[in-house]
Amino acid sequence: MGRKLLFFDIDGTLWDFDNVIPGSTVEAIREAQANGHLCFINSGRSRCFIRHPALFAVGFDGIVSGCGTMIEYRDEVVLYHTLPVDYVEWVLEVVRKHSFRPILEGRYHLYFDDEDFKDDKFGAKIIEELGDDRLTIADHWGQWEISKLSCATKPWAHEACQKELGDDFDFMIHESTIVEMAPKGFSKASGIERLCEILAVDIADTVCFGDSVNDLSMLQAAGTAVVMGNGMDEVKKIADFVTKDLHDEGIPYAMKELKLI
């Protein structure tokens, strides 16, 4: 078998909400690399929110982060896209008008205001993991360096906001109260396409592992789309292979079935 590029979502694919990566998953990824395949994280998370030691201990060949807005290959940054500060000011005005509570996502920091997420479980998780690298929007006004944003919102607010910003952003609705906004032209799929160009690999020779709606673009672009057993039903519909759950050796099982290991 020729060399393949393997791409892995983080949340719900590599690890669970408690940041636990099964040991069998780590072993399978390393075995795939030993067989000549290249393995990459491919996440909607911006780069500053990909820092956990357990992820780096795996030994990935690179990282696609922020829905394709930043790409690293063997410690070299090969692509990095940011949004102009004055444009972000206008976007903040629009999303807040529609009752969105924004999180600005960048290479070095995440920005959100305390009053927006004071009783929020995910907000508390960010603060715990990022520490001083989580900054407030208000206290650092106009100093942001970001590539994308996510927002907590009300179900009734999606459509009106999307009408105003839909030409500039792709809206990924994770659930009725969570919306991820990636700039047009950037996605997990665009990250894969760019790496295939750089490494002179046919996109047909890619295998992607995911579980949720923000994985749809990369799964649809991939040569082979693998969806975790714990994944969303709507995502499973487009899978080439539905594997077992994350904690039931889902990744090793799929790799064996696909003869990657």
NUTORGU-235414 format. One record per atom (N, C-alpha, C, O): residue in three letters; x, y negated, z. Coordinates in pm, whole numbers, padded with zeros to 5 digits, always signed. Layout:
N
ALAXYZ...
% end
This chain:
261
MET+00085+00120+00000MET+00000+00000+00000MET+00088-00124+00000MET+00186-00129+00074GLY+00055-00225-00082GLY+00130-00349-00086GLY+00102-00435+00036GLY+00014-00405+00117ARG+00178-00543+00048ARG+00164-00632+00163ARG+00028-00701+00162ARG-00018-00748+00058LYS-00034-00707+00278LYS-00160-00776+00297LYS-00141-00893+00394LYS-00053-00889+00480LEU-00223-00994+00379LEU-00231-01101+00477LEU-00355-01077+00563LEU-00466-01068+00510LEU-00336-01066+00693LEU-00445-01038+00787LEU-00473-01163+00869LEU-00381-01224+00924PHE-00601-01201+00878PHE-00641-01322+00949PHE-00741-01286+01059PHE-00836-01211+01036PHE-00717-01341+01178PHE-00798-01307+01295PHE-00856-01431+01361PHE-00782-01522+01398ASP-00988-01435+01375ASP-01054-01533+01460ASP-01011-01504+01605ASP-00966-01394+01636ILE-01025-01604+01692ILE-00987-01584+01833ILE-01107-01538+01916ILE-01113-01423+01958ASP-01201-01629+01938ASP-01310-01604+02033ASP-01408-01500+01981ASP-01468-01518+01875GLY-01423-01393+02055GLY-01514-01286+02015GLY-01452-01185+01921GLY-01513-01084+01888THR-01328-01213+01877THR-01258-01121+01786THR-01130-01070+01850THR-01115-00950+01873LEU-01038-01161+01879LEU-00915-01122+01948LEU-00937-01107+02098LEU-00885-01015+02161TRP-01016-01200+02154TRP-01037-01192+02299TRP-01180-01230+02335TRP-01257-01277+02251ASP-01214-01207+02464ASP-01347-01236+02515ASP-01347-01373+02583ASP-01248-01445+02576PHE-01457-01409+02648PHE-01469-01542+02709PHE-01368-01562+02821PHE-01334-01676+02853ASP-01319-01453+02880ASP-01220-01461+02987ASP-01077-01455+02935ASP-00982-01440+03012ASN-01062-01467+02803ASN-00930-01470+02739ASN-00854-01337+02755ASN-00731-01336+02768VAL-00926-01228+02753VAL-00866-01095+02764VAL-00852-01034+02625VAL-00952-01011+02556ILE-00728-01006+02584ILE-00700-00937+02458ILE-00672-00790+02490ILE-00580-00762+02566PRO-00748-00698+02434PRO-00721-00556+02461PRO-00579-00518+02419PRO-00530-00562+02314GLY-00513-00437+02501GLY-00377-00394+02468GLY-00371-00320+02336GLY-00271-00329+02265SER-00476-00246+02303SER-00478-00171+02178SER-00480-00264+02057SER-00430-00230+01950THR-00540-00383+02074THR-00542-00482+01967THR-00401-00533+01941THR-00358-00544+01826VAL-00329-00565+02047VAL-00191-00612+02034VAL-00105-00507+01964VAL-00028-00539+01874GLU-00118-00383+02006GLU-00039-00275+01947GLU-00071-00258+01798GLU+00019-00235+01717ALA-00198-00269+01762ALA-00238-00252+01623ALA-00181-00363+01535ALA-00135-00337+01424ILE-00185-00487+01585ILE-00130-00599+01507ILE+00019-00582+01486ILE+00070-00605+01376ARG+00088-00542+01588ARG+00233-00522+01575ARG+00265-00405+01482ARG+00363-00410+01408GLU+00184-00303+01485GLU+00206-00190+01394GLU+00181-00233+01250GLU+00254-00192+01159ALA+00078-00315+01229ALA+00051-00365+01094ALA+00170-00448+01043ALA+00208-00437+00926GLN+00227-00529+01129GLN+00345-00608+01091GLN+00463-00517+01058GLN+00537-00542+00963ALA+00479-00414+01137ALA+00588-00320+01110ALA+00569-00249+00976ALA+00666-00204+00914ASN+00445-00241+00931ASN+00415-00181+00800ASN+00427-00283+00686ASN+00397-00251+00571GLY+00472-00405+00719GLY+00497-00504+00616GLY+00390-00608+00596GLY+00405-00696+00511HIS+00280-00600+00671HIS+00171-00697+00658HIS+00200-00821+00743HIS+00270-00812+00844LEU+00146-00935+00702LEU+00160-01059+00778LEU+00030-01087+00851LEU-00078-01074+00794CYS+00040-01127+00978CYS-00079-01146+01062CYS-00087-01290+01112CYS+00010-01344+01164PHE-00205-01350+01095PHE-00226-01491+01128PHE-00349-01508+01216PHE-00450-01440+01199ILE-00340-01600+01310ILE-00460-01653+01375ILE-00530-01744+01274ILE-00464-01819+01203ASN-00662-01737+01268ASN-00740-01830+01184ASN-00859-01876+01268ASN-00956-01802+01284SER-00849-01997+01320SER-00945-02041+01421SER-01006-02177+01389SER-00943-02261+01325GLY-01129-02196+01433GLY-01190-02327+01429GLY-01131-02419+01534GLY-01141-02541+01522ARG-01070-02362+01637ARG-01006-02443+01740ARG-00896-02529+01679ARG-00822-02483+01592SER-00885-02654+01723SER-00771-02734+01680SER-00646-02682+01751SER-00654-02607+01847ARG-00532-02725+01700ARG-00405-02665+01744ARG-00380-02681+01893ARG-00323-02592+01956CYS-00420-02794+01951CYS-00391-02815+02093CYS-00467-02719+02183CYS-00431-02701+02299PHE-00572-02657+02130PHE-00652-02563+02209PHE-00614-02418+02178PHE-00684-02324+02216ILE-00501-02402+02108ILE-00445-02268+02086ILE-00310-02268+02154ILE-00208-02303+02094ARG-00308-02228+02279ARG-00187-02241+02360ARG-00170-02130+02462ARG-00068-02124+02531HIS-00267-02043+02473HIS-00262-01943+02578HIS-00144-01847+02555HIS-00125-01800+02443PRO-00065-01819+02660PRO+00051-01730+02645PRO+00016-01593+02587PRO+00098-01533+02517ALA-00104-01543+02615ALA-00143-01411+02564ALA-00150-01409+02412ALA-00120-01308+02349LEU-00190-01522+02353LEU-00197-01529+02207LEU-00057-01527+02146LEU-00032-01456+02049PHE+00034-01605+02202PHE+00168-01614+02146PHE+00250-01488+02172PHE+00342-01456+02097ALA+00215-01417+02279ALA+00287-01293+02309ALA+00262-01187+02203ALA+00342-01094+02189VAL+00153-01198+02130VAL+00125-01100+02025VAL+00232-01106+01916VAL+00272-01003+01863GLY+00278-01227+01884GLY+00381-01242+01782GLY+00327-01263+01642GLY+00376-01202+01547PHE+00226-01348+01628PHE+00167-01375+01497PHE+00268-01442+01404PHE+00361-01510+01449ASP+00248-01422+01274ASP+00336-01483+01175ASP+00301-01629+01148ASP+00381-01701+01087GLY+00185-01673+01191GLY+00146-01812+01171GLY+00007-01838+01225GLY-00060-01749+01275ILE-00034-01964+01213ILE-00163-02008+01267ILE-00232-02101+01168ILE-00174-02198+01121VAL-00357-02070+01137VAL-00446-02162+01067VAL-00541-02216+01174VAL-00617-02139+01234SER-00539-02346+01198SER-00619-02402+01307SER-00706-02517+01257SER-00688-02569+01147GLY-00802-02554+01343GLY-00889-02667+01310GLY-00966-02651+01182GLY-00983-02747+01107CYS-01015-02529+01156CYS-01089-02502+01031CYS-01005-02539+00908CYS-01054-02604+00816GLY-00881-02496+00908GLY-00794-02516+00792GLY-00729-02652+00783GLY-00661-02680+00684THR-00746-02739+00884THR-00686-02872+00878THR-00538-02870+00918THR-00467-02968+00894MET-00491-02761+00978MET-00349-02747+01010MET-00308-02602+00984MET-00378-02509+01023ILE-00193-02585+00919ILE-00143-02451+00888ILE+00004-02443+00924ILE+00084-02528+00885GLU+00039-02339+00999GLU+00177-02311+01034GLU+00215-02173+00983GLU+00137-02078+00989TYR+00336-02163+00932TYR+00391-02035+00891TYR+00531-02021+00947TYR+00622-02095+00910ARG+00547-01925+01036ARG+00676-01900+01100ARG+00737-02029+01155ARG+00851-02065+01123ASP+00658-02096+01237ASP+00699-02216+01311ASP+00718-02340+01225ASP+00767-02442+01274GLU+00681-02335+01099GLU+00687-02453+01013GLU+00546-02500+00980GLU+00461-02420+00941VAL+00520-02630+00996VAL+00391-02687+00961VAL+00388-02710+00810VAL+00466-02790+00758VAL+00300-02641+00741VAL+00293-02653+00595VAL+00175-02738+00549VAL+00167-02774+00431LEU+00083-02771+00641LEU-00029-02860+00609LEU-00081-02920+00738LEU-00095-02849+00838TYR-00109-03049+00736TYR-00171-03115+00851TYR-00253-03234+00802TYR-00199-03326+00742HIS-00383-03231+00828HIS-00476-03334+00782HIS-00538-03403+00904HIS-00585-03336+00996THR-00537-03537+00904THR-00600-03612+01012THR-00706-03707+00957THR-00705-03741+00838LEU-00796-03750+01044LEU-00900-03846+01009LEU-00857-03986+01051LEU-00808-04003+01163PRO-00875-04087+00965PRO-00836-04225+01000PRO-00912-04275+01123PRO-01030-04246+01141VAL-00842-04349+01208VAL-00900-04395+01334VAL-01024-04481+01312VAL-01124-04462+01381ASP-01019-04573+01219ASP-01136-04660+01198ASP-01256-04580+01150ASP-01371-04614+01180TYR-01230-04474+01074TYR-01338-04386+01029TYR-01397-04309+01148TYR-01519-04292+01157VAL-01312-04264+01237VAL-01358-04191+01355VAL-01446-04280+01442VAL-01545-04233+01499GLU-01412-04407+01452GLU-01495-04500+01529GLU-01638-04503+01473GLU-01735-04501+01548TRP-01649-04508+01341TRP-01781-04510+01278TRP-01853-04377+01300TRP-01973-04376+01327VAL-01782-04265+01288VAL-01843-04134+01310VAL-01896-04123+01453VAL-02006-04072+01474LEU-01820-04172+01549LEU-01867-04170+01688LEU-01996-04250+01704LEU-02088-04208+01774GLU-02002-04363+01639GLU-02124-04445+01645GLU-02243-04367+01589GLU-02352-04372+01646VAL-02223-04297+01479VAL-02332-04223+01416VAL-02376-04105+01503VAL-02495-04089+01528VAL-02282-04023+01549VAL-02321-03903+01623VAL-02387-03939+01755VAL-02480-03872+01799ARG-02340-04044+01819ARG-02400-04083+01946ARG-02540-04142+01925ARG-02627-04128+02011LYS-02560-04206+01812LYS-02693-04257+01779LYS-02794-04142+01773LYS-02912-04160+01802HIS-02746-04023+01735HIS-02833-03906+01724HIS-02823-03813+01845HIS-02857-03695+01838SER-02776-03869+01957SER-02770-03796+02085SER-02670-03681+02085SER-02682-03588+02166PHE-02572-03686+01997PHE-02463-03588+02001PHE-02363-03631+02109PHE-02337-03750+02127ARG-02309-03533+02179ARG-02202-03557+02276ARG-02072-03503+02217ARG-02053-03381+02212PRO-01982-03589+02171PRO-01869-03545+02089PRO-01747-03497+02166PRO-01716-03545+02276ILE-01678-03401+02104ILE-01543-03361+02143ILE-01455-03382+02020ILE-01475-03317+01918LEU-01358-03472+02030LEU-01266-03498+01921LEU-01148-03401+01933LEU-01091-03385+02041GLU-01113-03336+01822GLU-01017-03228+01827GLU-00893-03260+01744GLU-00903-03288+01625GLY-00776-03255+01807GLY-00653-03287+01738GLY-00541-03187+01761GLY-00560-03082+01822ARG-00424-03223+01709ARG-00306-03136+01719ARG-00253-03130+01862ARG-00208-03025+01907TYR-00258-03243+01932TYR-00198-03251+02064TYR-00299-03266+02178TYR-00269-03231+02292HIS-00419-03318+02147HIS-00517-03345+02252HIS-00659-03314+02205HIS-00689-03317+02086LEU-00745-03285+02303LEU-00890-03290+02285LEU-00941-03408+02366LEU-00891-03436+02475TYR-01041-03478+02310TYR-01094-03597+02376TYR-01245-03580+02397TYR-01319-03554+02302PHE-01290-03594+02522PHE-01433-03609+02548PHE-01451-03679+02682PHE-01363-03675+02768ASP-01566-03744+02696ASP-01591-03824+02816ASP-01656-03740+02925ASP-01743-03657+02899ASP-01613-03766+03048ASP-01658-03686+03162ASP-01809-03684+03176ASP-01868-03580+03205GLU-01872-03800+03157GLU-02016-03807+03179GLU-02094-03722+03078GLU-02209-03686+03104ASP-02032-03690+02963ASP-02099-03608+02863ASP-02097-03460+02899ASP-02184-03384+02855PHE-01999-03417+02980PHE-01982-03274+03004PHE-01960-03242+03152PHE-01894-03143+03184LYS-02014-03324+03240LYS-01986-03308+03383LYS-02038-03176+03441LYS-01980-03125+03536ASP-02145-03121+03386ASP-02199-02995+03438ASP-02196-02885+03332ASP-02275-02791+03338ASP-02105-02898+03236ASP-02101-02807+03122ASP-01994-02700+03142ASP-01880-02732+03177LYS-02030-02574+03122LYS-01938-02462+03144LYS-01821-02467+03047LYS-01706-02443+03086PHE-01848-02499+02921PHE-01741-02504+02822PHE-01649-02623+02848PHE-01528-02612+02833GLY-01708-02737+02888GLY-01626-02853+02923GLY-01532-02822+03037GLY-01416-02863+03035ALA-01581-02749+03137ALA-01496-02710+03250ALA-01384-02617+03205ALA-01272-02625+03256LYS-01413-02529+03110LYS-01311-02438+03057LYS-01200-02515+02986LYS-01082-02484+03000ILE-01239-02616+02908ILE-01140-02698+02838ILE-01051-02771+02937ILE-00929-02771+02923ILE-01112-02832+03037ILE-01035-02908+03136ILE-00937-02816+03208ILE-00822-02853+03232GLU-00982-02696+03242GLU-00896-02601+03313GLU-00777-02558+03225GLU-00665-02550+03273GLU-00803-02530+03096GLU-00697-02480+03009GLU-00602-02590+02962GLU-00482-02566+02947LEU-00654-02711+02938LEU-00572-02816+02879LEU-00507-02909+02980LEU-00403-02968+02951GLY-00566-02924+03097GLY-00507-03012+03196GLY-00494-03154+03143GLY-00592-03214+03098ASP-00371-03208+03147ASP-00347-03346+03106ASP-00360-03368+02956ASP-00360-03483+02911ASP-00371-03261+02878ASP-00387-03275+02733ASP-00534-03291+02693ASP-00566-03305+02575ARG-00622-03287+02793ARG-00761-03328+02768ARG-00771-03472+02811ARG-00748-03505+02927LEU-00805-03560+02716LEU-00815-03703+02743LEU-00958-03750+02719LEU-01036-03682+02653THR-00992-03865+02774THR-01125-03919+02749THR-01124-04004+02622THR-01024-04064+02586ILE-01239-04006+02557ILE-01254-04089+02436ILE-01244-04237+02473ILE-01174-04313+02406ALA-01314-04276+02577ALA-01323-04418+02614ALA-01188-04475+02657ALA-01152-04585+02616ASP-01114-04401+02739ASP-00988-04453+02792ASP-00876-04454+02689ASP-00771-04514+02713HIS-00897-04389+02576HIS-00794-04385+02472HIS-00853-04433+02338HIS-00819-04383+02231TRP-00942-04530+02350TRP-01014-04578+02232TRP-00917-04625+02123TRP-00828-04707+02147GLY-00938-04571+02002GLY-00855-04610+01889GLY-00717-04548+01886GLY-00638-04579+01797GLN-00686-04461+01981GLN-00554-04397+01987GLN-00561-04248+01950GLN-00463-04176+01967TRP-00675-04203+01900TRP-00694-04062+01875TRP-00615-04016+01753TRP-00598-04090+01656GLU-00568-03893+01759GLU-00514-03825+01641GLU-00591-03695+01628GLU-00565-03599+01701ILE-00687-03690+01534ILE-00778-03575+01527ILE-00799-03531+01383ILE-00775-03605+01287SER-00844-03406+01372SER-00873-03348+01241SER-01020-03314+01222SER-01069-03307+01110LYS-01092-03293+01333LYS-01231-03250+01326LYS-01298-03281+01458LYS-01234-03337+01548LEU-01425-03246+01471LEU-01493-03264+01598LEU-01601-03158+01616LEU-01648-03096+01521SER-01638-03140+01741SER-01752-03056+01777SER-01843-03139+01866SER-01798-03234+01931CYS-01970-03104+01868CYS-02065-03183+01947CYS-02166-03093+02017CYS-02213-02994+01961ALA-02197-03129+02139ALA-02315-03074+02205ALA-02432-03164+02170ALA-02417-03287+02163THR-02547-03104+02147THR-02658-03184+02094THR-02793-03125+02134THR-02800-03027+02207LYS-02897-03187+02083LYS-03033-03137+02099LYS-03076-03072+01967LYS-03040-03122+01860PRO-03152-02964+01973PRO-03191-02895+01848PRO-03258-02986+01747PRO-03240-02969+01626TRP-03335-03081+01794TRP-03409-03168+01703TRP-03321-03272+01634TRP-03367-03339+01542ALA-03196-03286+01678ALA-03110-03394+01627ALA-03024-03353+01508ALA-02967-03439+01441HIS-03014-03224+01479HIS-02922-03176+01375HIS-02949-03240+01239HIS-02859-03296+01176GLU-03073-03232+01197GLU-03106-03268+01059GLU-03079-03416+01031GLU-03024-03450+00926ALA-03119-03504+01122ALA-03102-03647+01099ALA-02954-03684+01092ALA-02914-03765+01008CYS-02873-03627+01179CYS-02730-03656+01179CYS-02664-03603+01053CYS-02577-03667+00994GLN-02706-03485+01012GLN-02648-03424+00893GLN-02681-03506+00767GLN-02601-03509+00673LYS-02795-03571+00766LYS-02830-03655+00652LYS-02732-03771+00638LYS-02700-03812+00526GLU-02685-03823+00751GLU-02591-03936+00746GLU-02448-03893+00720GLU-02373-03964+00653LEU-02408-03777+00772LEU-02268-03737+00764LEU-02243-03614+00679LEU-02129-03569+00666GLY-02347-03560+00620GLY-02334-03435+00545GLY-02247-03445+00421GLY-02196-03343+00374ASP-02228-03565+00367ASP-02140-03579+00251ASP-01992-03572+00290ASP-01906-03544+00207ASP-01964-03597+00417ASP-01826-03600+00465ASP-01786-03478+00546ASP-01668-03444+00554PHE-01885-03411+00606PHE-01855-03299+00695PHE-01942-03177+00661PHE-02056-03190+00617ASP-01885-03060+00682ASP-01964-02938+00686ASP-02006-02915+00830ASP-01923-02916+00920PHE-02136-02895+00850PHE-02192-02872+00983PHE-02207-02721+01005PHE-02273-02653+00927MET-02145-02670+01110MET-02160-02529+01147MET-02234-02523+01279MET-02182-02563+01383ILE-02356-02472+01275ILE-02440-02468+01395ILE-02422-02333+01462ILE-02470-02231+01412HIS-02352-02333+01574HIS-02322-02208+01645HIS-02445-02157+01720HIS-02473-02037+01724GLU-02515-02249+01778GLU-02645-02221+01841GLU-02719-02353+01839GLU-02667-02453+01790SER-02838-02357+01891SER-02921-02476+01874SER-02862-02601+01938SER-02901-02712+01903THR-02767-02585+02031THR-02713-02702+02101THR-02564-02724+02076THR-02504-02812+02139ILE-02501-02649+01985ILE-02359-02663+01956ILE-02338-02677+01806ILE-02380-02590+01729VAL-02274-02786+01764VAL-02246-02811+01623VAL-02098-02839+01606VAL-02041-02923+01676GLU-02035-02770+01512GLU-01896-02793+01477GLU-01893-02866+01343GLU-01966-02830+01251MET-01808-02968+01333MET-01805-03053+01214MET-01663-03057+01157MET-01572-03114+01217ALA-01646-02996+01040ALA-01516-02993+00973ALA-01522-03081+00850ALA-01622-03079+00778PRO-01417-03160+00823PRO-01420-03247+00705PRO-01433-03166+00577PRO-01377-03057+00564LYS-01508-03219+00482LYS-01528-03152+00354LYS-01394-03117+00290LYS-01299-03196+00292GLY-01388-02998+00233GLY-01266-02953+00168GLY-01176-02872+00259GLY-01076-02817+00213PHE-01212-02864+00388PHE-01132-02788+00483PHE-01219-02685+00553PHE-01332-02713+00594SER-01166-02566+00563SER-01239-02456+00625SER-01140-02344+00654SER-01023-02351+00615LYS-01187-02243+00721LYS-01101-02126+00740LYS-01065-02064+00606LYS-00957-02008+00589ALA-01156-02075+00510ALA-01129-02022+00376ALA-01020-02102+00306ALA-00933-02044+00242SER-01024-02235+00316SER-00922-02316+00250SER-00784-02288+00307SER-00684-02294+00235GLY-00779-02258+00437GLY-00652-02222+00498GLY-00595-02094+00439GLY-00475-02084+00413ILE-00681-01997+00418ILE-00638-01871+00356ILE-00589-01895+00214ILE-00485-01844+00174GLU-00665-01972+00139GLU-00629-01999-00001GLU-00494-02069-00010GLU-00414-02036-00097ARG-00469-02165+00079ARG-00343-02237+00077ARG-00226-02143+00110ARG-00122-02149+00045LEU-00242-02058+00208LEU-00135-01965+00244LEU-00109-01865+00131LEU+00005-01828+00105CYS-00215-01822+00067CYS-00196-01731-00047CYS-00113-01799-00157CYS-00029-01735-00220GLU-00137-01927-00180GLU-00059-02001-00279GLU+00088-02009-00237GLU+00178-01983-00316ILE+00111-02044-00111ILE+00247-02061-00061ILE+00326-01930-00067ILE+00443-01928-00102LEU+00259-01821-00031LEU+00327-01691-00022LEU+00313-01608-00149LEU+00359-01494-00154ALA+00249-01664-00251ALA+00230-01595-00379ALA+00163-01459-00360ALA+00208-01357-00412VAL+00054-01461-00283VAL-00024-01340-00257VAL-00163-01359-00317VAL-00224-01464-00300ASP-00212-01259-00387ASP-00348-01264-00441ASP-00448-01262-00326ASP-00433-01183-00232ILE-00549-01348-00332ILE-00646-01353-00223ILE-00720-01219-00207ILE-00777-01192-00102ALA-00718-01138-00311ALA-00777-01004-00300ALA-00702-00919-00199ALA-00755-00819-00150ASP-00578-00957-00168ASP-00496-00882-00073ASP-00500-00944+00066ASP-00401-00942+00138THR-00615-00999+00102THR-00634-01053+00236THR-00743-00973+00308THR-00838-00925+00247VAL-00726-00961+00439VAL-00825-00896+00524VAL-00855-00990+00639VAL-00763-01034+00708CYS-00982-01023+00661CYS-01020-01117+00766CYS-01110-01050+00869CYS-01197-00970+00835PHE-01085-01083+00996PHE-01159-01027+01108PHE-01230-01141+01181PHE-01166-01236+01225GLY-01363-01133+01193GLY-01438-01239+01258GLY-01566-01188+01321GLY-01596-01068+01316ASP-01642-01281+01380ASP-01764-01239+01451ASP-01878-01340+01446ASP-01992-01305+01475SER-01848-01469+01410SER-01954-01570+01423SER-01967-01656+01298SER-01896-01636+01199VAL-02061-01751+01303VAL-02093-01829+01184VAL-01977-01913+01133VAL-01967-01938+01013ASN-01887-01956+01223ASN-01776-02035+01172ASN-01669-01948+01107ASN-01567-01999+01060ASP-01693-01817+01103ASP-01605-01725+01030ASP-01658-01695+00890ASP-01590-01628+00811LEU-01777-01743+00858LEU-01840-01706+00732LEU-01755-01741+00611LEU-01741-01661+00519SER-01696-01862+00610SER-01621-01903+00492SER-01500-01813+00469SER-01472-01776+00355MET-01429-01778+00576MET-01310-01695+00556MET-01349-01552+00520MET-01280-01486+00442LEU-01458-01504+00577LEU-01503-01368+00546LEU-01549-01358+00401LEU-01525-01257+00334GLN-01614-01463+00354GLN-01661-01463+00215GLN-01545-01478+00116GLN-01552-01429+00004ALA-01438-01547+00158ALA-01323-01566+00070ALA-01231-01445+00068ALA-01158-01424-00029ALA-01234-01367+00173ALA-01137-01259+00191ALA-01154-01147+00089ALA-01262-01124+00035GLY-01042-01078+00064GLY-01051-00957-00016GLY-01134-00852+00054GLY-01213-00782-00008THR-01115-00843+00187THR-01193-00750+00269THR-01239-00823+00394THR-01157-00880+00467ALA-01369-00822+00421ALA-01426-00889+00537ALA-01464-00788+00643ALA-01547-00700+00620VAL-01402-00801+00761VAL-01431-00712+00873VAL-01503-00792+00981VAL-01453-00896+01025VAL-01618-00745+01025VAL-01695-00813+01129VAL-01700-00723+01252VAL-01725-00603+01242MET-01676-00783+01367MET-01673-00709+01493MET-01813-00654+01526MET-01914-00713+01490GLY-01815-00542+01595GLY-01942-00482+01636GLY-02022-00573+01726GLY-02145-00566+01728ASN-01953-00659+01801ASN-02020-00757+01888ASN-02053-00886+01816ASN-02096-00983+01879GLY-02034-00888+01684GLY-02057-01009+01606GLY-02205-01037+01582GLY-02292-00956+01613MET-02232-01157+01526MET-02369-01198+01498MET-02426-01118+01382MET-02354-01084+01288ASP-02555-01089+01388ASP-02620-01009+01284ASP-02610-01075+01147ASP-02589-01007+01046GLU-02625-01209+01143GLU-02619-01276+01013GLU-02481-01269+00951GLU-02468-01276+00829VAL-02378-01255+01033VAL-02241-01242+00983VAL-02216-01099+00935VAL-02147-01078+00835LYS-02273-01004+01005LYS-02257-00863+00964LYS-02313-00838+00825LYS-02268-00747+00755LYS-02411-00918+00785LYS-02474-00898+00654LYS-02377-00915+00538LYS-02397-00856+00431ILE-02272-00995+00557ILE-02179-01019+00447ILE-02049-00939+00463ILE-01955-00959+00387ALA-02045-00850+00560ALA-01923-00773+00588ALA-01900-00663+00486ALA-01995-00602+00436ASP-01774-00638+00455ASP-01737-00517+00382ASP-01727-00399+00478ASP-01745-00283+00439PHE-01696-00432+00604PHE-01681-00326+00704PHE-01719-00383+00840PHE-01661-00483+00884VAL-01815-00322+00908VAL-01850-00359+01045VAL-01782-00260+01137VAL-01809-00140+01132THR-01693-00311+01221THR-01616-00226+01309THR-01682-00215+01446THR-01797-00257+01464LYS-01611-00160+01541LYS-01664-00146+01677LYS-01647-00277+01754LYS-01589-00372+01702ASP-01697-00279+01877ASP-01686-00398+01960ASP-01541-00430+01994ASP-01454-00343+01986LEU-01518-00555+02030LEU-01386-00602+02068LEU-01321-00511+02171LEU-01205-00472+02155HIS-01394-00476+02276HIS-01338-00394+02384HIS-01356-00243+02361HIS-01330-00163+02450ASP-01399-00207+02241ASP-01410-00065+02206ASP-01313-00034+02091ASP-01342+00045+02001GLU-01196-00100+02097GLU-01090-00081+01997GLU-01138-00117+01856GLU-01105-00049+01758GLY-01216-00226+01849GLY-01271-00267+01719GLY-01165-00298+01615GLY-01178-00256+01500ILE-01061-00371+01653ILE-00957-00407+01556ILE-00872-00286+01519ILE-00851-00263+01400PRO-00822-00207+01614PRO-00746-00088+01575PRO-00826+00009+01489PRO-00774+00068+01394TYR-00954+00025+01523TYR-01038+00117+01446TYR-01049+00073+01302TYR-01034+00154+01210ALA-01074-00057+01280ALA-01086-00108+01143ALA-00954-00094+01068ALA-00953-00057+00951MET-00844-00124+01134MET-00713-00115+01068MET-00683+00029+01024MET-00627+00052+00916LYS-00720+00123+01107LYS-00698+00264+01070LYS-00786+00303+00953LYS-00741+00371+00861GLU-00912+00260+00956GLU-01004+00293+00850GLU-00961+00232+00716GLU-00982+00289+00609LEU-00899+00114+00725LEU-00854+00044+00604LEU-00710+00081+00566LEU-00654+00029+00469LYS-00652+00172+00643LYS-00517+00225+00618LYS-00411+00116+00622LYS-00315+00116+00545LEU-00431+00021+00716LEU-00330-00082+00741LEU-00229-00033+00843LEU-00115-00081+00846ILE-00270+00061+00926ILE-00182+00124+01023ILE-00200+00276+01018ILE-00134+00348+01093
% end
